Structure formats: C-alpha cells, structure tokens
C-alpha cells in the first residue's frame, strides 16, 4: 500500500495554546503552496491571528514565500511577529 504524501504544520507559542496541538499533518495536494496551507489553517483555527503581512512563513526551518511549492514531508510554520527593544 502506498504511503500518503503529507505535509506538517508545526504550531509555536500561543498557536499551541489556541490549537491545543504541537502540529497537524495534512494531505499534500498537487501544486500546493504555503499560501494554501495558510488558508487551510485559518479555516481550521479561526481564533489564530495569521495575517499574511504579519506572519513569517518557514518551510523546513527556512524562510519561505507564500507562493513556494510544497513537497512531501515538508514542515511549515508561521512564526509570529517578533519585536525587541
């Protein structure tokens, strides 16, 4: 039996509190992009504040654009804004 191709969304900080999960796996669709995952997560967890202009998307712990194509076993995170002083 063929293994299903998936990507993982890793939740960080307050995202874990809201989702009550460290991560979720979702099936990888053809031509799936980071923006597709962002939209899916927004729909699953409307209480998360994931505004495209504010979050910092990463794929496999590297900065990624919203139009980046995903591959099987990629790990996507949406880092919250970081401020310092």
C-alpha positions, -999 to +999 in steps of 0.1 A: +000+000+000+014+034-009+021+058+018+000+090+017+021+121+010+016+147+037+030+180+050+031+190+086+021+223+101+041+230+133+024+253+158+046+276+180+040+295+212+004+308+215-005+289+184-002+257+205-024+272+232-051+280+207-049+248+187-041+225+217-017+208+193+020+208+185+014+200+149-011+186+124-005+166+092-025+173+061-025+155+027-003+171+001-023+181-030-007+187-064+007+223-068+001+230-030+017+262-019+024+278+015-005+302+009-028+272+005-017+258+039-021+292+055-057+294+042-064+259+054-051+267+089-071+299+091-102+279+083-095+252+108-085+276+136-102+310+131-090+322+165-054+322+153-043+355+141-023+346+110-023+377+088-002+374+057+015+407+063+024+399+099+035+363+100+068+349+089+064+316+070+090+289+071+094+256+053+118+231+069+131+259+092+140+282+063+123+314+053+097+308+026+074+329+004+037+323+003+040+311-032+065+284-025+055+250-038+055+223-012+069+187-013+060+156+006+072+157+043+078+195+044+073+211+077+056+245+076+055+270+105+040+305+107+062+325+131+045+353+149+059+388+148+089+394+169+097+427+184+125+438+206+137+469+222 
